[in-house]
Amino acid sequence: MQHSDYISGYMAIGEVLKTMSILPQSFTISKQEFFDQPLTQLTSGGVKYTRAPLAARGSATCSM
């Protein structure tokens, strides 16, 4: 691997990091939109999680 290849690869990583630094804000917005949706189920790795509606939070007991 030549030195110039290393430099250009490093610059490319820098560009990726620059674009990735924008993501947390948009992720926060999309996460808020997700919680505003009426969906109460999301699947993660085949495991099903059920989320109680916002009105039931606090008074409802969580059964595992």
N, CA, C and O atoms as CSV, one atom per row, in Angstrom:
chain,resi,resn,atom,element,x,y,z
A,1,MET,N,N,0.847,-1.194,0.000
A,1,MET,CA,C,0.000,0.000,0.000
A,1,MET,C,C,0.887,1.250,0.000
A,1,MET,O,O,1.749,1.419,0.862
A,2,GLN,N,N,0.658,2.098,-0.963
A,2,GLN,CA,C,1.477,3.298,-1.073
A,2,GLN,C,C,0.982,4.379,-0.123
A,2,GLN,O,O,-0.152,4.353,0.355
A,3,HIS,N,N,1.866,5.320,0.130
A,3,HIS,CA,C,1.524,6.395,1.065
A,3,HIS,C,C,0.353,7.227,0.544
A,3,HIS,O,O,-0.495,7.660,1.324
A,4,SER,N,N,0.303,7.452,-0.774
A,4,SER,CA,C,-0.777,8.259,-1.346
A,4,SER,C,C,-2.121,7.542,-1.199
A,4,SER,O,O,-3.151,8.182,-0.985
A,5,ASP,N,N,-2.105,6.207,-1.315
A,5,ASP,CA,C,-3.334,5.443,-1.117
A,5,ASP,C,C,-3.834,5.593,0.316
A,5,ASP,O,O,-5.033,5.714,0.568
A,6,TYR,N,N,-2.882,5.581,1.244
A,6,TYR,CA,C,-3.243,5.723,2.650
A,6,TYR,C,C,-3.860,7.090,2.910
A,6,TYR,O,O,-4.852,7.214,3.629
A,7,ILE,N,N,-3.249,8.127,2.305
A,7,ILE,CA,C,-3.763,9.491,2.497
A,7,ILE,C,C,-5.175,9.610,1.924
A,7,ILE,O,O,-6.065,10.148,2.581
A,8,SER,N,N,-5.387,9.111,0.702
A,8,SER,CA,C,-6.702,9.240,0.078
A,8,SER,C,C,-7.742,8.430,0.847
A,8,SER,O,O,-8.892,8.852,0.972
A,9,GLY,N,N,-7.341,7.270,1.362
A,9,GLY,CA,C,-8.269,6.481,2.169
A,9,GLY,C,C,-8.631,7.193,3.454
A,9,GLY,O,O,-9.777,7.161,3.902
A,10,TYR,N,N,-7.631,7.839,4.041
A,10,TYR,CA,C,-7.875,8.587,5.276
A,10,TYR,C,C,-8.799,9.764,5.019
A,10,TYR,O,O,-9.660,10.075,5.842
A,11,MET,N,N,-8.620,10.428,3.864
A,11,MET,CA,C,-9.485,11.552,3.508
A,11,MET,C,C,-10.919,11.070,3.293
A,11,MET,O,O,-11.870,11.748,3.680
A,12,ALA,N,N,-11.069,9.898,2.676
A,12,ALA,CA,C,-12.400,9.353,2.443
A,12,ALA,C,C,-13.089,9.061,3.772
A,12,ALA,O,O,-14.282,9.326,3.924
A,13,ILE,N,N,-12.343,8.514,4.737
A,13,ILE,CA,C,-12.908,8.250,6.061
A,13,ILE,C,C,-13.336,9.557,6.718
A,13,ILE,O,O,-14.371,9.620,7.381
A,14,GLY,N,N,-12.524,10.607,6.526
A,14,GLY,CA,C,-12.871,11.913,7.071
A,14,GLY,C,C,-14.172,12.430,6.496
A,14,GLY,O,O,-14.979,13.020,7.214
A,15,GLU,N,N,-14.385,12.211,5.198
A,15,GLU,CA,C,-15.633,12.646,4.570
A,15,GLU,C,C,-16.818,11.876,5.142
A,15,GLU,O,O,-17.874,12.451,5.408
A,16,VAL,N,N,-16.635,10.578,5.328
A,16,VAL,CA,C,-17.702,9.756,5.897
A,16,VAL,C,C,-18.047,10.240,7.304
A,16,VAL,O,O,-19.219,10.357,7.662
A,17,LEU,N,N,-17.013,10.517,8.096
A,17,LEU,CA,C,-17.254,10.984,9.459
A,17,LEU,C,C,-17.970,12.324,9.461
A,17,LEU,O,O,-18.806,12.585,10.326
A,18,LYS,N,N,-17.641,13.185,8.482
A,18,LYS,CA,C,-18.300,14.486,8.404
A,18,LYS,C,C,-19.787,14.313,8.109
A,18,LYS,O,O,-20.626,14.990,8.704
A,19,THR,N,N,-20.111,13.406,7.189
A,19,THR,CA,C,-21.514,13.199,6.860
A,19,THR,C,C,-22.235,12.486,8.000
A,19,THR,O,O,-23.421,12.719,8.231
A,20,MET,N,N,-21.515,11.613,8.713
A,20,MET,CA,C,-22.148,10.898,9.817
A,20,MET,C,C,-22.460,11.816,10.990
A,20,MET,O,O,-23.372,11.544,11.770
A,21,SER,N,N,-21.703,12.904,11.113
A,21,SER,CA,C,-21.927,13.792,12.250
A,21,SER,C,C,-23.261,14.521,12.135
A,21,SER,O,O,-23.734,15.104,13.111
A,22,ILE,N,N,-23.873,14.493,10.946
A,22,ILE,CA,C,-25.183,15.122,10.765
A,22,ILE,C,C,-26.289,14.191,11.277
A,22,ILE,O,O,-27.359,14.647,11.680
A,23,LEU,N,N,-26.019,12.899,11.254
A,23,LEU,CA,C,-27.060,11.909,11.530
A,23,LEU,C,C,-27.760,12.020,12.883
A,23,LEU,O,O,-28.983,11.883,12.920
A,24,PRO,N,N,-27.067,12.257,13.992
A,24,PRO,CA,C,-27.789,12.257,15.271
A,24,PRO,C,C,-29.002,13.183,15.315
A,24,PRO,O,O,-30.019,12.819,15.905
A,25,GLN,N,N,-28.928,14.366,14.710
A,25,GLN,CA,C,-30.075,15.266,14.714
A,25,GLN,C,C,-31.250,14.658,13.960
A,25,GLN,O,O,-32.367,14.615,14.476
A,26,SER,N,N,-31.000,14.187,12.742
A,26,SER,CA,C,-32.080,13.613,11.951
A,26,SER,C,C,-32.588,12.328,12.600
A,26,SER,O,O,-33.764,11.987,12.475
A,27,PHE,N,N,-31.696,11.616,13.296
A,27,PHE,CA,C,-32.129,10.411,13.997
A,27,PHE,C,C,-33.073,10.762,15.139
A,27,PHE,O,O,-34.048,10.053,15.388
A,28,THR,N,N,-32.780,11.858,15.830
A,28,THR,CA,C,-33.654,12.300,16.913
A,28,THR,C,C,-35.037,12.617,16.373
A,28,THR,O,O,-36.045,12.268,16.988
A,29,ILE,N,N,-35.088,13.280,15.223
A,29,ILE,CA,C,-36.378,13.623,14.625
A,29,ILE,C,C,-37.129,12.350,14.236
A,29,ILE,O,O,-38.314,12.206,14.534
A,30,SER,N,N,-36.429,11.424,13.568
A,30,SER,CA,C,-37.093,10.206,13.121
A,30,SER,C,C,-37.503,9.350,14.317
A,30,SER,O,O,-38.510,8.645,14.260
A,31,LYS,N,N,-36.719,9.410,15.406
A,31,LYS,CA,C,-37.095,8.667,16.596
A,31,LYS,C,C,-38.358,9.265,17.205
A,31,LYS,O,O,-39.228,8.536,17.682
A,32,GLN,N,N,-38.457,10.587,17.188
A,32,GLN,CA,C,-39.663,11.239,17.690
A,32,GLN,C,C,-40.862,10.855,16.834
A,32,GLN,O,O,-41.937,10.566,17.359
A,33,GLU,N,N,-40.680,10.853,15.523
A,33,GLU,CA,C,-41.756,10.438,14.631
A,33,GLU,C,C,-42.146,8.996,14.907
A,33,GLU,O,O,-43.324,8.643,14.838
A,34,PHE,N,N,-41.160,8.160,15.219
A,34,PHE,CA,C,-41.442,6.759,15.508
A,34,PHE,C,C,-42.301,6.624,16.757
A,34,PHE,O,O,-43.240,5.828,16.784
A,35,PHE,N,N,-41.985,7.397,17.790
A,35,PHE,CA,C,-42.756,7.296,19.021
A,35,PHE,C,C,-44.135,7.922,18.877
A,35,PHE,O,O,-45.044,7.591,19.639
A,36,ASP,N,N,-44.306,8.828,17.904
A,36,ASP,CA,C,-45.620,9.411,17.664
A,36,ASP,C,C,-46.525,8.472,16.880
A,36,ASP,O,O,-47.740,8.666,16.850
A,37,GLN,N,N,-45.954,7.470,16.252
A,37,GLN,CA,C,-46.754,6.541,15.466
A,37,GLN,C,C,-47.583,5.642,16.385
A,37,GLN,O,O,-47.169,5.348,17.507
A,38,PRO,N,N,-48.748,5.208,15.912
A,38,PRO,CA,C,-49.604,4.332,16.723
A,38,PRO,C,C,-49.074,2.909,16.858
A,38,PRO,O,O,-49.666,2.098,17.570
A,39,LEU,N,N,-47.971,2.593,16.186
A,39,LEU,CA,C,-47.417,1.246,16.276
A,39,LEU,C,C,-47.008,0.931,17.708
A,39,LEU,O,O,-46.372,1.748,18.374
A,40,THR,N,N,-47.368,-0.236,18.170
A,40,THR,CA,C,-47.008,-0.625,19.527
A,40,THR,C,C,-46.040,-1.793,19.535
A,40,THR,O,O,-45.613,-2.224,20.606
A,41,GLN,N,N,-45.683,-2.318,18.372
A,41,GLN,CA,C,-44.781,-3.460,18.320
A,41,GLN,C,C,-43.586,-3.143,17.454
A,41,GLN,O,O,-43.721,-2.533,16.393
A,42,LEU,N,N,-42.412,-3.557,17.907
A,42,LEU,CA,C,-41.265,-3.561,17.017
A,42,LEU,C,C,-40.506,-4.850,17.241
A,42,LEU,O,O,-40.369,-5.326,18.368
A,43,THR,N,N,-40.018,-5.405,16.153
A,43,THR,CA,C,-39.298,-6.669,16.256
A,43,THR,C,C,-37.812,-6.380,16.186
A,43,THR,O,O,-37.360,-5.631,15.320
A,44,SER,N,N,-37.058,-6.966,17.087
A,44,SER,CA,C,-35.610,-6.800,17.089
A,44,SER,C,C,-34.980,-8.175,17.196
A,44,SER,O,O,-35.061,-8.825,18.237
A,45,GLY,N,N,-34.364,-8.606,16.135
A,45,GLY,CA,C,-33.701,-9.898,16.118
A,45,GLY,C,C,-34.651,-11.049,16.381
A,45,GLY,O,O,-34.276,-12.024,17.032
A,46,GLY,N,N,-35.870,-10.951,15.888
A,46,GLY,CA,C,-36.842,-12.016,16.063
A,46,GLY,C,C,-37.582,-11.954,17.378
A,46,GLY,O,O,-38.558,-12.682,17.563
A,47,VAL,N,N,-37.150,-11.107,18.302
A,47,VAL,CA,C,-37.840,-10.973,19.584
A,47,VAL,C,C,-38.877,-9.877,19.454
A,47,VAL,O,O,-38.593,-8.808,18.913
A,48,LYS,N,N,-40.073,-10.137,19.946
A,48,LYS,CA,C,-41.148,-9.168,19.799
A,48,LYS,C,C,-41.306,-8.370,21.083
A,48,LYS,O,O,-41.488,-8.931,22.164
A,49,TYR,N,N,-41.233,-7.059,20.948
A,49,TYR,CA,C,-41.450,-6.185,22.096
A,49,TYR,C,C,-42.777,-5.465,21.906
A,49,TYR,O,O,-43.054,-4.944,20.825
A,50,THR,N,N,-43.584,-5.433,22.933
A,50,THR,CA,C,-44.826,-4.672,22.845
A,50,THR,C,C,-44.707,-3.447,23.727
A,50,THR,O,O,-44.305,-3.529,24.887
A,51,ARG,N,N,-45.065,-2.308,23.153
A,51,ARG,CA,C,-44.982,-1.064,23.904
A,51,ARG,C,C,-46.396,-0.610,24.211
A,51,ARG,O,O,-47.232,-0.509,23.313
A,52,ALA,N,N,-46.661,-0.339,25.471
A,52,ALA,CA,C,-47.988,0.114,25.860
A,52,ALA,C,C,-48.225,1.507,25.301
A,52,ALA,O,O,-47.276,2.277,25.156
A,53,PRO,N,N,-49.473,1.850,24.984
A,53,PRO,CA,C,-49.793,3.218,24.564
A,53,PRO,C,C,-49.358,4.222,25.625
A,53,PRO,O,O,-49.249,3.892,26.806
A,54,LEU,N,N,-49.112,5.451,25.183
A,54,LEU,CA,C,-48.578,6.468,26.085
A,54,LEU,C,C,-49.501,6.710,27.276
A,54,LEU,O,O,-49.028,7.004,28.374
A,55,ALA,N,N,-50.805,6.589,27.073
A,55,ALA,CA,C,-51.762,6.848,28.154
A,55,ALA,C,C,-51.626,5.823,29.271
A,55,ALA,O,O,-51.897,6.125,30.433
A,56,ALA,N,N,-51.204,4.609,28.918
A,56,ALA,CA,C,-51.130,3.549,29.919
A,56,ALA,C,C,-49.817,3.569,30.679
A,56,ALA,O,O,-49.641,2.825,31.643
A,57,ARG,N,N,-48.899,4.414,30.251
A,57,ARG,CA,C,-47.584,4.404,30.880
A,57,ARG,C,C,-47.677,4.929,32.315
A,57,ARG,O,O,-48.357,5.921,32.578
A,58,GLY,N,N,-46.992,4.261,33.231
A,58,GLY,CA,C,-46.994,4.686,34.622
A,58,GLY,C,C,-47.985,3.885,35.436
A,58,GLY,O,O,-47.640,3.360,36.495
A,59,SER,N,N,-49.209,3.783,34.957
A,59,SER,CA,C,-50.214,3.040,35.716
A,59,SER,C,C,-50.188,1.553,35.366
A,59,SER,O,O,-50.614,0.716,36.162
A,60,ALA,N,N,-49.691,1.233,34.185
A,60,ALA,CA,C,-49.681,-0.161,33.751
A,60,ALA,C,C,-48.465,-0.884,34.314
A,60,ALA,O,O,-47.381,-0.312,34.425
A,61,THR,N,N,-48.659,-2.143,34.665
A,61,THR,CA,C,-47.539,-2.949,35.137
A,61,THR,C,C,-46.949,-3.690,33.950
A,61,THR,O,O,-47.674,-4.093,33.040
A,62,CYS,N,N,-45.649,-3.866,33.958
A,62,CYS,CA,C,-44.969,-4.534,32.858
A,62,CYS,C,C,-44.774,-5.998,33.220
A,62,CYS,O,O,-44.076,-6.319,34.182
A,63,SER,N,N,-45.387,-6.878,32.455
A,63,SER,CA,C,-45.224,-8.309,32.714
A,63,SER,C,C,-44.166,-8.850,31.775
A,63,SER,O,O,-44.285,-8.735,30.555
A,64,MET,N,N,-43.135,-9.438,32.348
A,64,MET,CA,C,-42.060,-9.990,31.536
A,64,MET,C,C,-42.351,-11.461,31.263
A,64,MET,O,O,-41.568,-12.131,30.590
